[in-house]
Amino acid sequence: MHQISDLKNIFDTQFAATHNTRLVKGDDEPIYLPADEQCSYHQVVFAHGFYASALHEIAHWLVAGEARRLLEDYGYWYCPDGRDKAKQAEFEKVEVKPQAIEWALSVAAGFDFNVSVDNLNGEQTCRFSFQKRVHEQVLQLLEHGFNTRTEQLLSALSRFYNTPWPLQQAQFSWDCPQELENVI
């Protein structure tokens, strides 16, 4: 049901002409590459043809402002897997909004969403606490509105996958283990 070729077509149809940006399947790590001498268009490169990776990288593109979209990887800090507790907290802080948008994209596409703490070889933190912050962010975005590009893509995904539009809070429920409800 979720073909990467469909997602690439939807994204490219929405943004290739207006933003000179295309979704590109990468072989390794995801990266955003602005247009340069080697490539005349901006590239949102996602990992290994994975649908979830594409949604995540698109979410970063949707968060980035015009100036950031002229910089490789939007000029953002990134510390790879293997982060200590302090670096992981910093990572999670900057990932809340992109993952909230990724969640919205997933719902619009009828695709399962899972938060990612992206730190398999580092110090573990409470995934549920992070998911709660992502959930709160997506609810705020639903209440106050998404930016124009995000709204455009969400609508296109909903039309293609025939999912309910506009998105509603009820579509973003998640179950926190009862023993953690009062902790987080």
N, C-alpha and C positions, 0 to 999 in steps of 0.2 A: 504494500500500500504506500509506503513512504520511499519513493525513489529519489535519489539525489539529483537525477536529471530533471525531475519536476521542480525541486527546490531551486536549482540553478536557473531554470527557465523563469520561474516566478520572480526571483531576485533580479535577474538581468533585465527582464521586461520592465520592472519598476524603476531600475536605477542606472542601467547602462547609458541611456541617452541623456537623462537629466543630471546624473552625477558622475558620469564617465567611470563607473565602478562595476566590476563583475565579480561573481562568486567563482572561485577556482579550487579544484580538488588538488591538494598537495600530497606529497609522498611521505612527509615526516611531520615536523612540528608546525603548528599553525602560525601564520604571520600576516600582517597587513603591509602591503607594499604599495606606496603611492606611485603614480605614473612617473616614468623617467625615460632616459634615452633608449633603454632596451624594451620597454613596454609602454604603449601610448595610453593605457587606461590603468586605473587603480585596481588592485587585486585584494579581495578578502580571501585569503588562502586558508582552507580548513584541512584537518588531518585525515589522511588515509581513506577519504571517501565516506567518513562517518556522518550520518545525518545529524546526530546530536552535536558533533564538533562544528558542523556548518552553522547550526542555529546559534551556538555559543559565540562563534566568531562574528556572525551577523549582528548579534546583540552588542558586541563591543563597537562595531562600526556605527550602529544606531545611537550609541551613547556619545561617541566622539563628535566634537564640534568641527566646524569647517577648517579651522587652523590645524587642529590635531590630525585631520584626515590628509594633511600634506606631509606628515612625518611617518617614517617607518615605525610600525607597531604603535602608531599614534603618539610616539615619544614617551610612552609610559614606562615606569619602573616595572621590572619583572624579576622575581627571584625564583629560580626553578625548584622543583620537587626536592625535598630534603630540608625544608625550612624549620628553624627552631620555633618555639612558642610565640615569641615577639614578632618574628617575620611572618608567621602564619596569621597572626591577628591583623597585621598590616595588609597582607594579601586579602583576607576575607573582607576587610573594610572597603577596599576598592572593587571587590567582586560583587557586592550586594546588588547594585543597580543593574549591571550587565546580566546577572543571573536572574533577576526579577523580570527583565525584558525577555530573556531566553525562555523563562517559564510561560510568559504571555504568548510568545511565538509558538511554543510547543502546544499550548492549549488551542490556539488558532489553527494549527496544523493537525490537531487530533493525535499528537505524539506524546508519549510518556516523558515526563521531566523528572530529573533527579539533580539535586544540588551537587556541586563538586567542590570539595575542599582541596583537591589537586595536590596532595602532599603524602603520597603513599610511603615515601622513605623518610619522612620527617616526623616531628613531634605531633601527635594527634591532639585535636581539639574536639569539642562537642559539636558534632555534625548537626544535631538537632537545634542547637542554639543558633548556628549559622542559618539553617533553614528557616527558623522563626524570623530572623532579620530579613531574609529574602522575601518571605511571605508578607511581612509587614510592608516592605517596599512595593511589592506588586499591588497590594491593596491601595496604597497611596497613589500609585500611578493610575489605577482604575478610577479612583475618585477625582484626581486632579487632571488627568489626561496625559497621553503620551505625546512626544514630539511628532511633527508632521510626517517624517520619514517612517517612524515606527508605526504610526496609525495607518499609513498607506500600505505597509507590508502586512500588518495584522489583517487588514481588510482583504487584501489579495489572497492571503493564506486561507482565511475563512471561506471565501468564495470558492477557491479551488478544492478544498477538502470538505466543503459543505458542513462546516461547524457553526454553532450559534454565533450570531453577530448582532449587536456589539457584545464584547466579552463582559461577563458578569462575575461578581465576587464569588458566587456559588461554584464557579468552575475551578476555583483555586483552593480547594480544601486539602488538608493533609493531616495525617494522624501522628501526633506526638505520643511516644510511649507514656502511659499514665504515670509511671514512676518519675518521669522527668518534667511533667507539666509544671510543678511548683518550683523546680530548680532553675529552669530557663526563663 
